[in-house]
Amino acid sequence: MNTRNLSAVALIGRVLLSSLFLISGLGKLAAPAATKAYIAAAGLPLPDVAYIVAVIVEVGFGLALLVGYRSRIVATVMALFTLAAAFGFHAHFNDVNQQIHFLKNFAIAGGLLQIAALGAGAWTIDGLLARRQATH
């Protein structure tokens, strides 16, 4: 696969991964009380703080992932967040639906860890900044 194709595939991957977080985060912004109640019902501590963290990660980091800004750090934090969500919300292994959600979160974390390990591609803010630095 040539560099242009790799960059296009990396962009598509970032769009797909970030869309999940952005849609979820915007949903949380649209319904903060319901989101905090869901967090509390899951038995997690500090629903107000957890809500803020979730919005920051899902919207803020989701946008950063989409445009490829500080991609490796962003993807690592998002992977850890996704694993925490798996254990906090989907670790009900007697429910097949929750098992699927748990494994889905693990798969998403795996994709994010690929970005953390290999970078987000050339068509990113990170790539643009690296190219500018290389010419100066």
N, CA, C and O atoms as CSV, one atom per row, in Angstrom:
chain,resi,resn,atom,element,x,y,z
A,1,MET,N,N,0.852,-1.170,0.000
A,1,MET,CA,C,0.000,0.000,0.000
A,1,MET,C,C,0.896,1.230,0.000
A,1,MET,O,O,1.837,1.308,0.790
A,2,ASN,N,N,0.619,2.180,-0.865
A,2,ASN,CA,C,1.458,3.373,-0.929
A,2,ASN,C,C,1.100,4.364,0.181
A,2,ASN,O,O,0.100,4.199,0.879
A,3,THR,N,N,1.929,5.387,0.328
A,3,THR,CA,C,1.771,6.357,1.407
A,3,THR,C,C,0.424,7.066,1.349
A,3,THR,O,O,-0.204,7.301,2.381
A,4,ARG,N,N,-0.014,7.401,0.160
A,4,ARG,CA,C,-1.311,8.087,0.017
A,4,ARG,C,C,-2.453,7.186,0.490
A,4,ARG,O,O,-3.350,7.638,1.201
A,5,ASN,N,N,-2.417,5.932,0.102
A,5,ASN,CA,C,-3.457,4.994,0.536
A,5,ASN,C,C,-3.409,4.775,2.048
A,5,ASN,O,O,-4.451,4.716,2.700
A,6,LEU,N,N,-2.207,4.655,2.604
A,6,LEU,CA,C,-2.072,4.492,4.051
A,6,LEU,C,C,-2.654,5.698,4.779
A,6,LEU,O,O,-3.346,5.545,5.785
A,7,SER,N,N,-2.376,6.888,4.276
A,7,SER,CA,C,-2.896,8.104,4.899
A,7,SER,C,C,-4.417,8.150,4.825
A,7,SER,O,O,-5.074,8.564,5.781
A,8,ALA,N,N,-4.973,7.732,3.707
A,8,ALA,CA,C,-6.428,7.721,3.550
A,8,ALA,C,C,-7.067,6.714,4.490
A,8,ALA,O,O,-8.081,7.012,5.122
A,9,VAL,N,N,-6.486,5.526,4.590
A,9,VAL,CA,C,-7.030,4.497,5.477
A,9,VAL,C,C,-6.922,4.951,6.936
A,9,VAL,O,O,-7.847,4.738,7.720
A,10,ALA,N,N,-5.801,5.572,7.299
A,10,ALA,CA,C,-5.638,6.081,8.664
A,10,ALA,C,C,-6.698,7.148,8.965
A,10,ALA,O,O,-7.264,7.167,10.058
A,11,LEU,N,N,-6.961,8.019,8.014
A,11,LEU,CA,C,-7.994,9.042,8.199
A,11,LEU,C,C,-9.365,8.399,8.390
A,11,LEU,O,O,-10.113,8.786,9.287
A,12,ILE,N,N,-9.690,7.433,7.561
A,12,ILE,CA,C,-10.980,6.743,7.684
A,12,ILE,C,C,-11.091,6.072,9.056
A,12,ILE,O,O,-12.139,6.130,9.700
A,13,GLY,N,N,-10.018,5.445,9.489
A,13,GLY,CA,C,-10.015,4.814,10.809
A,13,GLY,C,C,-10.251,5.819,11.919
A,13,GLY,O,O,-11.017,5.549,12.845
A,14,ARG,N,N,-9.602,6.985,11.842
A,14,ARG,CA,C,-9.804,8.027,12.852
A,14,ARG,C,C,-11.232,8.558,12.824
A,14,ARG,O,O,-11.823,8.809,13.874
A,15,VAL,N,N,-11.788,8.731,11.631
A,15,VAL,CA,C,-13.170,9.209,11.515
A,15,VAL,C,C,-14.121,8.206,12.171
A,15,VAL,O,O,-15.013,8.591,12.928
A,16,LEU,N,N,-13.926,6.924,11.877
A,16,LEU,CA,C,-14.811,5.903,12.435
A,16,LEU,C,C,-14.684,5.810,13.954
A,16,LEU,O,O,-15.694,5.766,14.658
A,17,LEU,N,N,-13.467,5.780,14.459
A,17,LEU,CA,C,-13.275,5.701,15.904
A,17,LEU,C,C,-13.786,6.953,16.612
A,17,LEU,O,O,-14.496,6.860,17.613
A,18,SER,N,N,-13.425,8.110,16.094
A,18,SER,CA,C,-13.815,9.345,16.773
A,18,SER,C,C,-15.322,9.574,16.714
A,18,SER,O,O,-15.885,10.171,17.632
A,19,SER,N,N,-15.986,9.113,15.655
A,19,SER,CA,C,-17.431,9.335,15.545
A,19,SER,C,C,-18.176,8.684,16.714
A,19,SER,O,O,-19.143,9.250,17.225
A,20,LEU,N,N,-17.736,7.518,17.130
A,20,LEU,CA,C,-18.361,6.845,18.263
A,20,LEU,C,C,-18.290,7.720,19.515
A,20,LEU,O,O,-19.285,7.883,20.221
A,21,PHE,N,N,-17.119,8.276,19.783
A,21,PHE,CA,C,-16.925,9.104,20.972
A,21,PHE,C,C,-17.664,10.436,20.843
A,21,PHE,O,O,-18.290,10.892,21.799
A,22,LEU,N,N,-17.595,11.052,19.677
A,22,LEU,CA,C,-18.249,12.350,19.490
A,22,LEU,C,C,-19.763,12.246,19.630
A,22,LEU,O,O,-20.378,13.081,20.294
A,23,ILE,N,N,-20.363,11.254,19.026
A,23,ILE,CA,C,-21.816,11.084,19.131
A,23,ILE,C,C,-22.217,10.812,20.579
A,23,ILE,O,O,-23.193,11.375,21.075
A,24,SER,N,N,-21.464,9.954,21.245
A,24,SER,CA,C,-21.752,9.648,22.641
A,24,SER,C,C,-21.585,10.883,23.519
A,24,SER,O,O,-22.423,11.157,24.378
A,25,GLY,N,N,-20.514,11.620,23.304
A,25,GLY,CA,C,-20.256,12.832,24.100
A,25,GLY,C,C,-21.299,13.904,23.880
A,25,GLY,O,O,-21.723,14.561,24.830
A,26,LEU,N,N,-21.719,14.089,22.641
A,26,LEU,CA,C,-22.760,15.084,22.366
A,26,LEU,C,C,-24.083,14.661,23.000
A,26,LEU,O,O,-24.848,15.506,23.466
A,27,GLY,N,N,-24.349,13.372,23.019
A,27,GLY,CA,C,-25.530,12.867,23.715
A,27,GLY,C,C,-25.478,13.166,25.202
A,27,GLY,O,O,-26.493,13.506,25.809
A,28,LYS,N,N,-24.294,13.041,25.790
A,28,LYS,CA,C,-24.130,13.357,27.207
A,28,LYS,C,C,-24.343,14.844,27.455
A,28,LYS,O,O,-24.950,15.224,28.457
A,29,LEU,N,N,-23.850,15.689,26.553
A,29,LEU,CA,C,-24.061,17.129,26.693
A,29,LEU,C,C,-25.540,17.493,26.578
A,29,LEU,O,O,-26.004,18.428,27.232
A,30,ALA,N,N,-26.270,16.764,25.760
A,30,ALA,CA,C,-27.695,17.030,25.565
A,30,ALA,C,C,-28.539,16.566,26.750
A,30,ALA,O,O,-29.643,17.072,26.952
A,31,ALA,N,N,-28.041,15.616,27.531
A,31,ALA,CA,C,-28.819,15.064,28.643
A,31,ALA,C,C,-27.927,14.834,29.865
A,31,ALA,O,O,-27.697,13.691,30.259
A,32,PRO,N,N,-27.426,15.916,30.463
A,32,PRO,CA,C,-26.504,15.730,31.587
A,32,PRO,C,C,-27.136,15.035,32.790
A,32,PRO,O,O,-26.492,14.190,33.412
A,33,ALA,N,N,-28.370,15.367,33.130
A,33,ALA,CA,C,-28.999,14.757,34.305
A,33,ALA,C,C,-29.181,13.251,34.107
A,33,ALA,O,O,-28.922,12.466,35.019
A,34,ALA,N,N,-29.621,12.858,32.931
A,34,ALA,CA,C,-29.808,11.429,32.650
A,34,ALA,C,C,-28.472,10.695,32.661
A,34,ALA,O,O,-28.378,9.568,33.147
A,35,THR,N,N,-27.445,11.339,32.123
A,35,THR,CA,C,-26.117,10.709,32.098
A,35,THR,C,C,-25.585,10.519,33.512
A,35,THR,O,O,-25.055,9.458,33.844
A,36,LYS,N,N,-25.726,11.550,34.347
A,36,LYS,CA,C,-25.253,11.443,35.731
A,36,LYS,C,C,-26.042,10.380,36.496
A,36,LYS,O,O,-25.475,9.656,37.315
A,37,ALA,N,N,-27.325,10.287,36.236
A,37,ALA,CA,C,-28.142,9.256,36.886
A,37,ALA,C,C,-27.692,7.858,36.451
A,37,ALA,O,O,-27.653,6.936,37.265
A,38,TYR,N,N,-27.355,7.704,35.176
A,38,TYR,CA,C,-26.876,6.415,34.668
A,38,TYR,C,C,-25.544,6.045,35.327
A,38,TYR,O,O,-25.328,4.891,35.697
A,39,ILE,N,N,-24.663,7.024,35.468
A,39,ILE,CA,C,-23.375,6.790,36.121
A,39,ILE,C,C,-23.601,6.365,37.572
A,39,ILE,O,O,-22.978,5.417,38.049
A,40,ALA,N,N,-24.487,7.063,38.267
A,40,ALA,CA,C,-24.787,6.736,39.662
A,40,ALA,C,C,-25.427,5.347,39.770
A,40,ALA,O,O,-25.105,4.579,40.677
A,41,ALA,N,N,-26.334,5.032,38.843
A,41,ALA,CA,C,-27.009,3.728,38.861
A,41,ALA,C,C,-26.026,2.580,38.641
A,41,ALA,O,O,-26.253,1.462,39.105
A,42,ALA,N,N,-24.935,2.861,37.933
A,42,ALA,CA,C,-23.908,1.841,37.719
A,42,ALA,C,C,-23.048,1.642,38.959
A,42,ALA,O,O,-22.207,0.745,39.008
A,43,GLY,N,N,-23.269,2.496,39.965
A,43,GLY,CA,C,-22.520,2.372,41.215
A,43,GLY,C,C,-21.165,3.033,41.198
A,43,GLY,O,O,-20.337,2.790,42.076
A,44,LEU,N,N,-20.931,3.869,40.202
A,44,LEU,CA,C,-19.637,4.547,40.126
A,44,LEU,C,C,-19.634,5.777,41.029
A,44,LEU,O,O,-20.664,6.433,41.183
A,45,PRO,N,N,-18.500,6.093,41.618
A,45,PRO,CA,C,-18.434,7.247,42.520
A,45,PRO,C,C,-18.385,8.565,41.751
A,45,PRO,O,O,-17.997,8.602,40.584
A,46,LEU,N,N,-18.776,9.621,42.408
A,46,LEU,CA,C,-18.665,10.996,41.903
A,46,LEU,C,C,-19.261,11.166,40.498
A,46,LEU,O,O,-18.530,11.461,39.554
A,47,PRO,N,N,-20.552,10.988,40.355
A,47,PRO,CA,C,-21.169,11.086,39.026
A,47,PRO,C,C,-20.925,12.420,38.327
A,47,PRO,O,O,-20.785,12.460,37.105
A,48,ASP,N,N,-20.871,13.514,39.091
A,48,ASP,CA,C,-20.636,14.821,38.467
A,48,ASP,C,C,-19.234,14.900,37.855
A,48,ASP,O,O,-19.054,15.404,36.746
A,49,VAL,N,N,-18.258,14.397,38.590
A,49,VAL,CA,C,-16.876,14.389,38.093
A,49,VAL,C,C,-16.747,13.413,36.927
A,49,VAL,O,O,-16.115,13.721,35.917
A,50,ALA,N,N,-17.347,12.244,37.071
A,50,ALA,CA,C,-17.294,11.244,35.996
A,50,ALA,C,C,-17.936,11.790,34.724
A,50,ALA,O,O,-17.448,11.535,33.623
A,51,TYR,N,N,-19.019,12.534,34.869
A,51,TYR,CA,C,-19.686,13.149,33.720
A,51,TYR,C,C,-18.744,14.113,33.000
A,51,TYR,O,O,-18.621,14.074,31.776
A,52,ILE,N,N,-18.082,14.974,33.767
A,52,ILE,CA,C,-17.165,15.951,33.173
A,52,ILE,C,C,-16.011,15.246,32.468
A,52,ILE,O,O,-15.644,15.613,31.352
A,53,VAL,N,N,-15.443,14.238,33.114
A,53,VAL,CA,C,-14.356,13.474,32.501
A,53,VAL,C,C,-14.832,12.827,31.203
A,53,VAL,O,O,-14.132,12.872,30.191
A,54,ALA,N,N,-16.015,12.229,31.230
A,54,ALA,CA,C,-16.542,11.563,30.036
A,54,ALA,C,C,-16.733,12.560,28.892
A,54,ALA,O,O,-16.387,12.263,27.748
A,55,VAL,N,N,-17.272,13.723,29.189
A,55,VAL,CA,C,-17.486,14.729,28.142
A,55,VAL,C,C,-16.151,15.216,27.588
A,55,VAL,O,O,-16.000,15.370,26.376
A,56,ILE,N,N,-15.193,15.457,28.461
A,56,ILE,CA,C,-13.871,15.911,27.999
A,56,ILE,C,C,-13.228,14.860,27.097
A,56,ILE,O,O,-12.718,15.180,26.023
A,57,VAL,N,N,-13.258,13.607,27.541
A,57,VAL,CA,C,-12.630,12.549,26.744
A,57,VAL,C,C,-13.394,12.339,25.445
A,57,VAL,O,O,-12.793,12.288,24.372
A,58,GLU,N,N,-14.708,12.217,25.533
A,58,GLU,CA,C,-15.475,11.871,24.337
A,58,GLU,C,C,-15.539,13.009,23.330
A,58,GLU,O,O,-15.398,12.771,22.130
A,59,VAL,N,N,-15.749,14.237,23.786
A,59,VAL,CA,C,-15.844,15.356,22.841
A,59,VAL,C,C,-14.466,15.946,22.560
A,59,VAL,O,O,-14.050,16.046,21.406
A,60,GLY,N,N,-13.759,16.337,23.621
A,60,GLY,CA,C,-12.461,16.983,23.430
A,60,GLY,C,C,-11.426,16.078,22.797
A,60,GLY,O,O,-10.819,16.422,21.783
A,61,PHE,N,N,-11.228,14.919,23.404
A,61,PHE,CA,C,-10.250,13.990,22.860
A,61,PHE,C,C,-10.745,13.380,21.554
A,61,PHE,O,O,-9.946,13.065,20.672
A,62,GLY,N,N,-12.065,13.214,21.428
A,62,GLY,CA,C,-12.621,12.712,20.170
A,62,GLY,C,C,-12.297,13.635,19.008
A,62,GLY,O,O,-11.946,13.176,17.921
A,63,LEU,N,N,-12.417,14.951,19.242
A,63,LEU,CA,C,-12.047,15.926,18.206
A,63,LEU,C,C,-10.546,15.886,17.930
A,63,LEU,O,O,-10.117,15.951,16.778
A,64,ALA,N,N,-9.756,15.780,18.992
A,64,ALA,CA,C,-8.298,15.710,18.821
A,64,ALA,C,C,-7.907,14.474,18.006
A,64,ALA,O,O,-7.025,14.545,17.150
A,65,LEU,N,N,-8.555,13.358,18.270
A,65,LEU,CA,C,-8.283,12.148,17.505
A,65,LEU,C,C,-8.687,12.335,16.043
A,65,LEU,O,O,-7.956,11.939,15.135
A,66,LEU,N,N,-9.838,12.931,15.826
A,66,LEU,CA,C,-10.332,13.152,14.470
A,66,LEU,C,C,-9.338,13.945,13.625
A,66,LEU,O,O,-9.063,13.582,12.481
A,67,VAL,N,N,-8.801,15.023,14.187
A,67,VAL,CA,C,-7.881,15.873,13.423
A,67,VAL,C,C,-6.435,15.435,13.563
A,67,VAL,O,O,-5.557,15.965,12.882
A,68,GLY,N,N,-6.178,14.470,14.442
A,68,GLY,CA,C,-4.822,13.955,14.601
A,68,GLY,C,C,-3.905,14.890,15.351
A,68,GLY,O,O,-2.776,15.139,14.926
A,69,TYR,N,N,-4.387,15.409,16.467
A,69,TYR,CA,C,-3.570,16.291,17.305
A,69,TYR,C,C,-3.120,15.523,18.547
A,69,TYR,O,O,-3.946,15.034,19.318
A,70,ARG,N,N,-1.805,15.423,18.733
A,70,ARG,CA,C,-1.215,14.677,19.851
A,70,ARG,C,C,-1.819,13.278,19.929
A,70,ARG,O,O,-2.217,12.792,20.988
A,71,SER,N,N,-1.866,12.671,18.775
A,71,SER,CA,C,-2.620,11.440,18.546
A,71,SER,C,C,-2.227,10.293,19.465
A,71,SER,O,O,-3.096,9.585,19.973
A,72,ARG,N,N,-0.961,10.104,19.679
A,72,ARG,CA,C,-0.527,8.949,20.486
A,72,ARG,C,C,-0.984,9.084,21.939
A,72,ARG,O,O,-1.467,8.122,22.535
A,73,ILE,N,N,-0.830,10.269,22.498
A,73,ILE,CA,C,-1.260,10.506,23.882
A,73,ILE,C,C,-2.780,10.431,23.974
A,73,ILE,O,O,-3.325,9.788,24.871
A,74,VAL,N,N,-3.459,11.091,23.041
A,74,VAL,CA,C,-4.920,11.112,23.016
A,74,VAL,C,C,-5.462,9.685,22.903
A,74,VAL,O,O,-6.372,9.308,23.642
A,75,ALA,N,N,-4.918,8.908,22.000
A,75,ALA,CA,C,-5.395,7.536,21.803
A,75,ALA,C,C,-5.146,6.683,23.043
A,75,ALA,O,O,-5.975,5.839,23.383
A,76,THR,N,N,-4.039,6.883,23.713
A,76,THR,CA,C,-3.748,6.132,24.936
A,76,THR,C,C,-4.772,6.450,26.019
A,76,THR,O,O,-5.312,5.545,26.655
A,77,VAL,N,N,-5.036,7.737,26.227
A,77,VAL,CA,C,-6.023,8.134,27.243
A,77,VAL,C,C,-7.404,7.587,26.882
A,77,VAL,O,O,-8.132,7.104,27.749
A,78,MET,N,N,-7.755,7.665,25.609
A,78,MET,CA,C,-9.065,7.171,25.178
A,78,MET,C,C,-9.167,5.653,25.342
A,78,MET,O,O,-10.234,5.141,25.678
A,79,ALA,N,N,-8.083,4.940,25.112
A,79,ALA,CA,C,-8.080,3.490,25.311
A,79,ALA,C,C,-8.300,3.161,26.783
A,79,ALA,O,O,-9.086,2.271,27.107
A,80,LEU,N,N,-7.619,3.865,27.670
A,80,LEU,CA,C,-7.796,3.631,29.110
A,80,LEU,C,C,-9.224,3.967,29.540
A,80,LEU,O,O,-9.827,3.230,30.321
A,81,PHE,N,N,-9.761,5.064,29.038
A,81,PHE,CA,C,-11.146,5.460,29.322
A,81,PHE,C,C,-12.118,4.376,28.855
A,81,PHE,O,O,-13.066,4.036,29.564
A,82,THR,N,N,-11.878,3.841,27.663
A,82,THR,CA,C,-12.756,2.824,27.094
A,82,THR,C,C,-12.700,1.533,27.899
A,82,THR,O,O,-13.726,0.882,28.096
A,83,LEU,N,N,-11.523,1.161,28.363
A,83,LEU,CA,C,-11.404,-0.023,29.218
A,83,LEU,C,C,-12.099,0.203,30.558
A,83,LEU,O,O,-12.762,-0.695,31.076
A,84,ALA,N,N,-11.947,1.411,31.119
A,84,ALA,CA,C,-12.633,1.731,32.377
A,84,ALA,C,C,-14.143,1.664,32.187
A,84,ALA,O,O,-14.854,1.168,33.061
A,85,ALA,N,N,-14.640,2.157,31.057
A,85,ALA,CA,C,-16.077,2.089,30.773
A,85,ALA,C,C,-16.534,0.643,30.639
A,85,ALA,O,O,-17.628,0.297,31.085
A,86,ALA,N,N,-15.718,-0.197,30.036
A,86,ALA,CA,C,-16.068,-1.617,29.907
A,86,ALA,C,C,-16.269,-2.236,31.290
A,86,ALA,O,O,-17.265,-2.918,31.532
A,87,PHE,N,N,-15.323,-1.997,32.188
A,87,PHE,CA,C,-15.422,-2.574,33.523
A,87,PHE,C,C,-16.502,-1.890,34.368
A,87,PHE,O,O,-17.151,-2.544,35.184
A,88,GLY,N,N,-16.698,-0.592,34.181
A,88,GLY,CA,C,-17.677,0.138,34.986
A,88,GLY,C,C,-19.120,-0.095,34.579
A,88,GLY,O,O,-20.017,-0.063,35.421
A,89,PHE,N,N,-19.350,-0.328,33.296
A,89,PHE,CA,C,-20.723,-0.401,32.802
A,89,PHE,C,C,-21.113,-1.745,32.177
A,89,PHE,O,O,-22.302,-2.048,32.079
A,90,HIS,N,N,-20.156,-2.539,31.761
A,90,HIS,CA,C,-20.488,-3.733,30.976
A,90,HIS,C,C,-19.920,-5.031,31.530
A,90,HIS,O,O,-19.860,-6.025,30.807
A,91,ALA,N,N,-19.503,-5.051,32.782
A,91,ALA,CA,C,-18.900,-6.252,33.354
A,91,ALA,C,C,-19.949,-7.154,34.000
A,91,ALA,O,O,-19.715,-7.733,35.061
A,92,HIS,N,N,-21.098,-7.266,33.354
A,92,HIS,CA,C,-22.170,-8.136,33.822
A,92,HIS,C,C,-22.166,-9.369,32.915
A,92,HIS,O,O,-22.943,-9.459,31.964
A,93,PHE,N,N,-21.283,-10.307,33.224
A,93,PHE,CA,C,-20.994,-11.399,32.305
A,93,PHE,C,C,-22.100,-12.448,32.219
A,93,PHE,O,O,-22.040,-13.337,31.369
A,94,ASN,N,N,-23.101,-12.358,33.083
A,94,ASN,CA,C,-24.238,-13.269,32.969
A,94,ASN,C,C,-25.248,-12.771,31.924
A,94,ASN,O,O,-26.207,-13.474,31.607
A,95,ASP,N,N,-25.038,-11.584,31.399
A,95,ASP,CA,C,-25.896,-10.991,30.365
A,95,ASP,C,C,-25.103,-10.975,29.050
A,95,ASP,O,O,-24.101,-10.269,28.939
A,96,VAL,N,N,-25.546,-11.739,28.072
A,96,VAL,CA,C,-24.824,-11.855,26.795
A,96,VAL,C,C,-24.678,-10.495,26.117
A,96,VAL,O,O,-23.628,-10.205,25.543
A,97,ASN,N,N,-25.707,-9.661,26.174
A,97,ASN,CA,C,-25.628,-8.325,25.574
A,97,ASN,C,C,-24.497,-7.516,26.211
A,97,ASN,O,O,-23.742,-6.841,25.512
A,98,GLN,N,N,-24.383,-7.586,27.538
A,98,GLN,CA,C,-23.311,-6.855,28.217
A,98,GLN,C,C,-21.942,-7.444,27.895
A,98,GLN,O,O,-20.957,-6.710,27.819
A,99,GLN,N,N,-21.869,-8.748,27.707
A,99,GLN,CA,C,-20.605,-9.374,27.288
A,99,GLN,C,C,-20.159,-8.802,25.937
A,99,GLN,O,O,-18.981,-8.507,25.730
A,100,ILE,N,N,-21.119,-8.652,25.030
A,100,ILE,CA,C,-20.804,-8.112,23.707
A,100,ILE,C,C,-20.307,-6.676,23.825
A,100,ILE,O,O,-19.327,-6.299,23.184
A,101,HIS,N,N,-20.985,-5.875,24.647
A,101,HIS,CA,C,-20.541,-4.484,24.845
A,101,HIS,C,C,-19.154,-4.436,25.484
A,101,HIS,O,O,-18.326,-3.599,25.124
A,102,PHE,N,N,-18.910,-5.328,26.425
A,102,PHE,CA,C,-17.610,-5.411,27.074
A,102,PHE,C,C,-16.521,-5.698,26.036
A,102,PHE,O,O,-15.496,-5.019,25.989
A,103,LEU,N,N,-16.761,-6.706,25.215
A,103,LEU,CA,C,-15.781,-7.071,24.182
A,103,LEU,C,C,-15.652,-5.989,23.116
A,103,LEU,O,O,-14.561,-5.767,22.591
A,104,LYS,N,N,-16.749,-5.315,22.790
A,104,LYS,CA,C,-16.705,-4.190,21.836
A,104,LYS,C,C,-15.781,-3.105,22.371
A,104,LYS,O,O,-14.971,-2.553,21.626
A,105,ASN,N,N,-15.900,-2.798,23.660
A,105,ASN,CA,C,-15.019,-1.794,24.245
A,105,ASN,C,C,-13.561,-2.236,24.184
A,105,ASN,O,O,-12.671,-1.423,23.938
A,106,PHE,N,N,-13.320,-3.532,24.409
A,106,PHE,CA,C,-11.955,-4.030,24.290
A,106,PHE,C,C,-11.436,-3.878,22.862
A,106,PHE,O,O,-10.278,-3.515,22.659
A,107,ALA,N,N,-12.277,-4.151,21.884
A,107,ALA,CA,C,-11.866,-4.003,20.483
A,107,ALA,C,C,-11.584,-2.543,20.144
A,107,ALA,O,O,-10.611,-2.243,19.452
A,108,ILE,N,N,-12.423,-1.639,20.625
A,108,ILE,CA,C,-12.202,-0.207,20.397
A,108,ILE,C,C,-10.880,0.214,21.033
A,108,ILE,O,O,-10.092,0.934,20.420
A,109,ALA,N,N,-10.641,-0.238,22.267
A,109,ALA,CA,C,-9.370,0.073,22.933
A,109,ALA,C,C,-8.199,-0.461,22.120
A,109,ALA,O,O,-7.153,0.184,22.042
A,110,GLY,N,N,-8.362,-1.623,21.520
A,110,GLY,CA,C,-7.304,-2.181,20.671
A,110,GLY,C,C,-7.014,-1.294,19.477
A,110,GLY,O,O,-5.852,-1.063,19.141
A,111,GLY,N,N,-8.048,-0.798,18.838
A,111,GLY,CA,C,-7.850,0.130,17.716
A,111,GLY,C,C,-7.155,1.403,18.156
A,111,GLY,O,O,-6.277,1.914,17.461
A,112,LEU,N,N,-7.548,1.913,19.310
A,112,LEU,CA,C,-6.898,3.121,19.833
A,112,LEU,C,C,-5.434,2.862,20.177
A,112,LEU,O,O,-4.578,3.719,19.959
A,113,LEU,N,N,-5.153,1.683,20.712
A,113,LEU,CA,C,-3.760,1.355,21.028
A,113,LEU,C,C,-2.915,1.203,19.759
A,113,LEU,O,O,-1.710,1.452,19.785
A,114,GLN,N,N,-3.538,0.799,18.659
A,114,GLN,CA,C,-2.821,0.778,17.380
A,114,GLN,C,C,-2.382,2.192,16.999
A,114,GLN,O,O,-1.259,2.396,16.537
A,115,ILE,N,N,-3.268,3.160,17.194
A,115,ILE,CA,C,-2.911,4.553,16.913
A,115,ILE,C,C,-1.829,5.013,17.884
A,115,ILE,O,O,-0.888,5.702,17.487
A,116,ALA,N,N,-1.958,4.637,19.152
A,116,ALA,CA,C,-0.940,5.012,20.135
A,116,ALA,C,C,0.429,4.458,19.742
A,116,ALA,O,O,1.446,5.129,19.916
A,117,ALA,N,N,0.452,3.248,19.217
A,117,ALA,CA,C,1.722,2.601,18.869
A,117,ALA,C,C,2.285,3.080,17.536
A,117,ALA,O,O,3.491,3.286,17.407
A,118,LEU,N,N,1.415,3.256,16.550
A,118,LEU,CA,C,1.878,3.498,15.177
A,118,LEU,C,C,1.645,4.910,14.672
A,118,LEU,O,O,2.121,5.266,13.594
A,119,GLY,N,N,0.927,5.715,15.429
A,119,GLY,CA,C,0.602,7.067,14.993
A,119,GLY,C,C,-0.702,7.088,14.219
A,119,GLY,O,O,-1.300,6.048,13.947
A,120,ALA,N,N,-1.129,8.289,13.872
A,120,ALA,CA,C,-2.449,8.491,13.260
A,120,ALA,C,C,-2.384,8.753,11.763
A,120,ALA,O,O,-3.408,9.031,11.138
A,121,GLY,N,N,-1.198,8.668,11.185
A,121,GLY,CA,C,-1.080,8.879,9.748
A,121,GLY,C,C,-0.563,10.271,9.408
A,121,GLY,O,O,-0.393,11.124,10.280
A,122,ALA,N,N,-0.321,10.474,8.130
A,122,ALA,CA,C,0.272,11.732,7.660
A,122,ALA,C,C,-0.739,12.867,7.583
A,122,ALA,O,O,-0.377,14.031,7.757
A,123,TRP,N,N,-1.993,12.544,7.327
A,123,TRP,CA,C,-3.004,13.590,7.163
A,123,TRP,C,C,-3.577,13.974,8.523
A,123,TRP,O,O,-4.748,13.731,8.816
A,124,THR,N,N,-2.729,14.575,9.337
A,124,THR,CA,C,-3.067,14.955,10.701
A,124,THR,C,C,-2.410,16.283,11.031
A,124,THR,O,O,-1.516,16.742,10.320
A,125,ILE,N,N,-2.856,16.886,12.107
A,125,ILE,CA,C,-2.162,18.072,12.603
A,125,ILE,C,C,-0.760,17.690,13.039
A,125,ILE,O,O,0.191,18.433,12.794
A,126,ASP,N,N,-0.623,16.541,13.683
A,126,ASP,CA,C,0.709,16.059,14.081
A,126,ASP,C,C,1.629,15.959,12.866
A,126,ASP,O,O,2.782,16.387,12.911
A,127,GLY,N,N,1.105,15.387,11.779
A,127,GLY,CA,C,1.899,15.248,10.558
A,127,GLY,C,C,2.275,16.589,9.966
A,127,GLY,O,O,3.406,16.781,9.520
A,128,LEU,N,N,1.332,17.519,9.959
A,128,LEU,CA,C,1.599,18.867,9.448
A,128,LEU,C,C,2.684,19.549,10.273
A,128,LEU,O,O,3.601,20.155,9.718
A,129,LEU,N,N,2.583,19.452,11.591
A,129,LEU,CA,C,3.592,20.064,12.462
A,129,LEU,C,C,4.962,19.420,12.265
A,129,LEU,O,O,5.979,20.114,12.276
A,130,ALA,N,N,4.998,18.115,12.088
A,130,ALA,CA,C,6.274,17.410,11.859
A,130,ALA,C,C,6.889,17.839,10.528
A,130,ALA,O,O,8.101,18.039,10.442
A,131,ARG,N,N,6.061,17.981,9.487
A,131,ARG,CA,C,6.590,18.419,8.190
A,131,ARG,C,C,7.117,19.841,8.267
A,131,ARG,O,O,8.145,20.151,7.664
A,132,ARG,N,N,6.431,20.713,8.999
A,132,ARG,CA,C,6.904,22.101,9.153
A,132,ARG,C,C,8.218,22.141,9.888
A,132,ARG,O,O,9.121,22.888,9.510
A,133,GLN,N,N,8.343,21.328,10.960
A,133,GLN,CA,C,9.581,21.293,11.717
A,133,GLN,C,C,10.729,20.752,10.896
A,133,GLN,O,O,11.869,21.192,11.047
A,134,ALA,N,N,10.438,19.807,10.035
A,134,ALA,CA,C,11.487,19.203,9.202
A,134,ALA,C,C,12.029,20.204,8.185
A,134,ALA,O,O,13.185,20.094,7.775
A,135,THR,N,N,11.221,21.172,7.772
A,135,THR,CA,C,11.675,22.152,6.790
A,135,THR,C,C,12.327,23.376,7.421
A,135,THR,O,O,12.835,24.244,6.711
A,136,HIS,N,N,12.315,23.450,8.738
A,136,HIS,CA,C,12.919,24.617,9.412
A,136,HIS,C,C,14.220,24.262,10.055
A,136,HIS,O,O,14.862,25.119,10.663
